[in-house]
Amino acid sequence: MKTQTDGLELNQALFWDVQFSSLDIGAHSRFIIERVVSRGNLADWNLLKKLYGKEKIREEVVRMRSLDRKTVSFLSVYFGIARTDFRCCS
C-alpha cells in the first residue's frame, strides 16, 4: 500500500528528507506516525487516524524513542496514557 488511500494523501512536506513515493503505509507506519504527531497539523492528524486507527497510533507512540514534551503531553491526554509510560520519558 502506498502513501495514497481513498483519494486522501499525506502531506509531502512532512517527509522532506525521504523519497515520498517510496513510503509504504504498512511497512513505514512508525516513521509516518512519528512525523505526523511531531510536525503535522490537525488535517494531518485526522488523516492519520483514518489510516491507522487510534489503537495502532497509541501502540506506536508509546514505543517512540524521541518525542518533544509538547507532543507527549498532547498524546498523554488524548490517549489517557501516563507520561512515564512513554519510552522517550522513561
Secondary structure, DSSP 8 states (H G I E B T S, - for coil): --SEETTEE--GGGGTTS-GGG--TTTTHHHHHHHHHHH--HHHHHHHHHHHHHHHHHHHHTT-S---HHHHHHHHHHHT--GGGSGGG-
